[in-house]
């Protein structure tokens, strides 16, 4: 059994309980996509690409009053220790659905009737919390594609490890820990778009974990925003003649 | 006129609170105005708007667009206008009211792959846009170099009352045909085309900067390298 939190209160990778893994977001990494982003959250490396709005194929799936949002979360065969077969697994199909439903409330899909918006998430390296990193990256890619959004979406997990509430669990903590609580929020509108819980927590632990995850989301949001500002307004003063 | 306040915004960012009129790319939640796109927010006496810096082309009636013929049926051509919708160019509007598919052949007029400069005559969210080529200068584009820019950057390329496009045209001896959908054709001598392409690329990458006009002028006069 590994010691998940040592006597100094540090976690397995040396972080404190309320500390995020190193985070980096890049915008516009793919030329062929309408919008794209790349995120590194600890050892997670994920590319997000957005295509659309464009015409729906097959045509009968089109909705007359709004756009269809489709999402594919996929792990590369080399993203984990033991080769992962490339076809979508049960888990990937479920995570795709969960990510789609976390992003849908933020998008103003009624603006693009009879069209489809496709999000592709490619996990190049996985290290726990990839659905959260995926949601964070997708929101940036959607903003890069210029799709109307009520708000950005940011996600972060909290959990219970060795009896303590911590945020941003990595792979070992996720597997060996007692509970995992991924949440996604719209930071400016203060609304929750995803809330899952795997494991058991006491009500007061849940509340603490939830609040810690929300404040972590706000920290991640600043990085998201910074990445977008960097790409679009990298230099110079605002102006329109 | 009161002054206009500008700032950079990302989706979901609070622009202002109070009693304003939302103009475009803004949502109002309990008197708070949030941006829905990345761009420049403008607060003026008229209201609040966000000038987007990215986004797809959504057709508007009376827009002039450049499109590529991708298919045709007995009664219309299907045109790719760099948007989420295909546009239709009805044969009646080209051949006249008493068009009959037995007498006229559509591919003889425009075949697949042809570029056409056309105007959007009808569009709403329930139907795909319909084009027309009746008007001065509209119809098949015979020659020119085609380049694509983000549709959101087109107004910047045109400039105030066409100032930017005039500057580029006069410096390069080229004629620019601009489609609102982000497709641009440059017609002129080869070195002019090269210079104009550089200028357009610069407009695209520096669309948000106040110094854009100055930078373009120095590029065109040869005192600045890209």
Interface residues (C-beta under 8 A of the other chain):
Chain A: X34 X35 X52 X53 X54 X55 X64 X106 X108 X111 X112 X113 X114 X115 X143 X144 X145 X146 X147 X148 X149 X150 X151 X152 X186 X187 X188 X189 X225 X228 X229 X232 X233 X235 X236 X237 X238 X239 X240 X241
Chain B: X6 X7 X8 X10 X11 X12 X13 X14 X25 X27 X29 X34 X36 X37 X38 X40 X42 X51 X52 X53 X54 X55 X56 X58 X84 X85 X86 X125 X126 X150 X152 X156 X159 X160 X163 X206 X208 X209 X210 X211 X212 X213
